[in-house]
Amino acid sequence: MSATLQLRIPNRIEELPGVSEAVEALGQEERWAQDVTYAIVLGLEEVATNVVRHGGGEPGSSEIEIEVTSSDDEVRIEVRDGGRAFDPFHEAPEPDLDAGVQERQIGGLGVHFVKVLMDETSYSREGGRNHVTMVKRRS
Amino acid sequence: MNVQVENHDKVLVAKVEGRVDSSNSQDFERQLQGAIGEDVQAVVIDLGQLAYISSAGLRVVLLVAKTLGQRNVSISLCALSDPVQSVFEISGFNRIIQIYDSQADALAAAG
């Protein structure tokens, strides 16, 4: 059994809560564990927020395509956008997890969450579009 | 997302409810910073009713911790659900901000 959710949203932050809601609804139907749902909603928000903030172009000027496929043993999340080429897994700054409160910088935390919480991540540039894939195993 | 504020003498308790994400983190920052008065000696952020937080919300917690640290005001968090706790652990924030199991524990330490 598998189920797929396909969404196409304008590149605006305000669109993202609707994406989270739709993904949580899929998770309920597919009976994902609570921590699996949290990881997927978080990973998708972090990647999509990066696209909106760093992809270039005015908010609402381009589209982000999202596809979430839930099968028995894993959930595959794909995000495609036409913004400037940006590989979040290699170009985002690494957070300094050992810095104190005053020294600590916030940059790169979203991508760090994705790397830690997902079982597989990959990036490619295809036909002038960014393509991020994340895989979360269900157990 | 909603922030409710209670004053326990010079300790301010801010209860955060709902979800904090990239779409409402600026509002979260305004509500939290706006709630912290001049004469506060300690701040306890109660996350017992927080269902979800992403890096955008953690950024706000760090900014508030930095501001309070410069004023020598202590900050602690309490009552985190398991998924929220794991996000704080992955970020390393649990090593730089005190986290208590309950609001009572946090108040006892702050008082």
Interface residues (C-beta under 8 A of the other chain):
Chain A: I13 E14 L16 P17 S20 Q34 D35 Y38 V41 L42 E45 E46 T49 P95 L97 D98 A99 G100 V101 Q102 R104 I106 L109 G110 H112 F113 V116 L117
Chain B: R19 D21 S22 S23 Y52 S54 S55 A56 L58 R59 L62 L63 A65 K66 G69 Q70 D82 P83 S86 V87 I90 S91 G92 R95 I96 I97
